[in-house]
Amino acid sequence: MLAGNWRMVTAINLRESADLDAVLPAWKRLADHSLGPAGLNAPELVMPLLRGLPGAELAVVKQGNDLLFALPIKKRRFMPGLFTNWMTPLTIMGEPHLDREFPEAGLTSFINNLKSPILLHSLKVNGSFWNLLARQDAQVSILSSWQRAALSLTGTYETWAESNFGAKRRKEYRRLANRLSEMGRFESLNLEVGRDCSPWVDDLLALEAAGWKGRRGTAIAKDAALQAAFRESCQFLAAAGKLRFWKLALDGKTIAVTYAIVEGNQAWLHKIAYDEAYAKFSPGVLLVLYATERLFAENGIAFVDSCAIPGHPMIENIWRDRIKVSDVMIAPNSIGVKRFAFTLKVEKMRRAARVLARDAYNALRGRKRS
């Protein structure tokens, strides 16, 4: 296939450190020139993960020294006939970077190069990539769809707050903040451009490890390699102007912290952690309100994805907009219809079995879904 009728397009998968380092400048250029933002697959976030964690590779479509497509992918461990976008605690979505000038060339070359079906998670329905995918001459099947909380940044924070919450609820938020102020010097802080993000990362990792994720063993700090890669990713994101951090502090001690990744006109609210000793003051809610206020004050961001599970009890009561997403399986027509249907059936059975096992385990442990 030719893009722009001048240089041959090639699709390859990269896994060696030298190859990844060599392609990084082109990947950054692609992200800046992408058909749509794909911040949770930003090169600044993903490259340290690719270097530090095993098993994944970067699928790219090249045209000369430029990239038309980039997406981190991984072969499913117990199902070698299926690839997925790379899923880690930090990378959970299958939106690729696609050159906005030649998006068809990039996506078609990627799909036609596949030797197995691929499952892309959490694709934004009716987004630019979704609409392009719908026009592909390929096998495409939706496995599941759901909605999660989002924030549309139109108007002002004050107007948004008044229309979103009744007077009684706004008064309750002020009361909680006042109660914290009575206990000491209560501050709402944001990471300033150019400042070192390391102390903010330290606070996030420490609070997450001290909370319920630490007790379950799912906190970032429980995995040394993941923690090291996350620290490096934050440094790269901050240097690129793509990182935002907000926190609440009491007498200089951080009691709640969260961050977002920004790319183009979109942001993704990612991890949030708080000191459970202050749970009765709803520090997570107060922090999200502060982050929301700061996001409204920033020029250039139009939409924020919460990245939360559907029905999340905290964020869905604050951010009332919704984003519809779907998990989608894709394969080129060169992969037979029967093979595609079989892979799809096995994946559906695996998901059903996983839900049953998770619900049984949570019931046994007395846990609620989180």
Steps between C-alpha positions, in 0.01 A plus 500: 500500500615854429421802716519825317622302192866542583654264755425140581318428826626212717349349817732349761506418872786634712618345825877556526610801706718637221211489253266667748750775575554560129129538428418721801549838324268391217246372753499837677449678168213265422335569838518873428346443155252226591149459360378499860670521840598171661649623826501170686721367222716814490863418413619679814283269712547175310870502406630448859245220540613330179861517619430390857224241475511176301288359220370799304601646166425813304302450181585773253434587138795684348529723199862595452617654828145579612230295672141475385386274786623401847344278768655289777370143471550165668421138423240353738687265732250212517354561155786527249254548213405845629681830543376793707606857551743495790308502827684608816385692809608813308399415141142383467369629166544389140496837322807519273680802365415545132643755262217744429613547139505131406284322760361240258849395392618456857202305628458281190868406503484413871192280459625325186830419675324315783557124516242460777188690611558791733281623783496877556367612838296808590472659158310827509177442307449755223849637548725566203669157521168320545354664189809412298489140621136470388609568141765227494468194278566264789329276754381709794288389796396685818535285812364742759404864543455720806509859617725676747508844656650790306522878519418738217680828561254758374424826678649575842560293811252713696225445243579130484488461881169685532334294227653173618427520875218640707562768761486243782772286344726797426461605863602151614819515292585837656431357847741210441773737384438724799527205738841417356603866527413492870751217547798691361633670188285350225626555146396409146811485281593429140833409342642809338650481151873436515501375860630155592213250509694244709354604841150481354568153363638397841180618669279312256693176533511520880131579545394231252719239672361597842139461384279218379706442183802438720305251708386320185849504351399704195675828586768615255762496777449125544669440162856634495530500120164668451582761764833585335337528157219716640748741657688532171174542306391787724832676442463466123135607505581803713785601268262476204236711677256206511483443877269667753508433875266624773499434874347595832735562792447551872788669683724407210402133501333370183162342576376451140671509160410430139638563155390525139666451163431765236534455126350731242169634625427205728606387846479169684458500878697198609598394852363653819609420856413642841582456866226276639538663843313797350234297319210663689593833341471356146847611389463321168186697417657831606808421292297421188312827543828688526642320195179582312538869587859499375403322179233763429764769551736344244473599134503234230340203680146425388430155643620284790459121522473372858642155403269362772302179509131536407287587800792637703325639810721806545586639157161436340335718766735787415561478126161454332614477137551153355728341246396179323779250439521150357734204484543401136659198333654557157659275238597533134294308248801277437422339835210267430148573619488175698824575682380849586165368626674234712738753656207729573303217664793393719557859614134539594511175698820612677336828599189330633709257706712786636192692615364193679833434670543865604150526642540176692835612642367843600196342663725263694718789620207731562624751247305744289593570142757782470 
